Structure formats: C-alpha cells, structure tokens
C-alpha cells in the first residue's frame, strides 16, 4: 500500500480574479485563524471539504475508489466550458 502522505502534484487552473480571491481569503482569514500554514494548505482544506460534501451527497458518505493520475482529461477548460460553468456555487 502506498504511503498516504506521499504528495501528488495536481494543478487547478484559476482565472486571475479567482486566484486573486483565493490569495485574499488566505491572507485575510486562512492563517493563523484557520490553521493554514500556506496557501496550498488552504486550497487543499477547502477542496477536501467539498470532496467530503459530495461523498455524503452522492456516495453514502464513503470515499470513492481512487482515480489515478493520467485517467482524467488534462488541461484548462475550453472557452465554451468556461462560459457555461457557474463559478459562484
């Protein structure tokens, strides 16, 4: 079984406005009040909170089987995808 602490590279793409807001949230509320020691910690914590919410909603609160690196489409969203995505939720 692989070490659960092994760090995996996973790069989300943000618009400039989104990235500005992520950094602002981290600087203004993410540390030390929330316990984040880096913006990466802040992003991981927020992402995993959403993963757990989706697990509860769609998978009976259980983790899904892992999806390994290389099994997903790579790269940024297309312009069409960006126009049809609701980023406010």
Helices and strands as residue ranges (DSSP letters): H 16-25, I 26-30, H 39-58, H 79-83
